[in-house]
Amino acid sequence: MLGPDVVLRSALAEVGDVEGGAAVRDLLSARGPRAVHREPVVDPERGAVAVLWTADDGATGIEFLVVRDDRVVEVRSYPANRPFHY
């Protein structure tokens, strides 16, 4: 669940920082569906989650989420155009 004051910090210069729950939801929805790779990495002590994803168009990326009081308060987004190799 996104907090109302969530901030998305994107590594893409054309996106930059996006603030507010509705704006972040709109941006994530506009990106289209994502498939999550393996299991998200969760660190409950630090309130952190890391997720690897691939989009339908072949784009990939990593999202780091910061969670406080059961709400996502920050997303750091690192999209790329390379497939994951395991």
N, C-alpha and C positions, 0 to 999 in steps of 0.2 A: 504494500500500500504506500503510495507516495504521500509525503507530508505536504501541507499547503505551501510551505516555503522552500521546497526542494530546489536544488540547483543542479543543472546538468552542465558539466564542463567537458567540452568536446575538443579532441586533438585536431579536428578539422577547422582551419581558419575561417571558412565560410559559415560555420555554425557558431563557433565561439561558446559563450556561456548563455544558457537559457534558464530563466528563473520562474518559479511558480508551478504548482501542480498541474494546472490546465495546460500551460505552455509546454511543459515537459511531456505530458501525455500526448499532446498533439504531434510533437516532433517524433516521438517513438512510434505513434500510429502511422504517420506518414512514411516511415521507413519500410513498412510492410512486415510480413511475418518473418520470424527468426526461428531457426532450429538451434537448440542448446546442445553443445557438445559435452559428453560425459556428465558428471555431476557437478553442480556449482560447489565452489570451495567456500565453506562457511566458517568464520571465526567469531563465535558468539561473545568471547571475552572482549574483543575489540569492536564488535558490532559491524563487521565487514563481510562482504560477500563478493566473490569474483565469478564471472560467468563468461565462457567462450561461446560464440554464436556464429552461425552462417546464415545468410539471407538467401532468398530464392534466386537472386541475380548473381550469386557467387561471392558477394562481398562477405568479409569475415570481420571479427572484432572481439574485443575484450571489454566488458563493463565491470567496473568496480563500484560497489554500492556501499554507502555508509548508512547504518541503521541506528536510530535512536528512538526509544519508546515505541517500538514496533512499527515505525514509519521510516521509509527511505528519505533521508535528508540531503544526500548528495550522490550524484552519479558521475563517475569519470569514464568517459567514452573514448576508446581507442580503436576506430574502425580501420580496416585494411582491405586490400584486394588480393590477398594470397590465401590459398587453401591451407588448412591445418594438416601437418604431417605427424603421424605418431609412430 
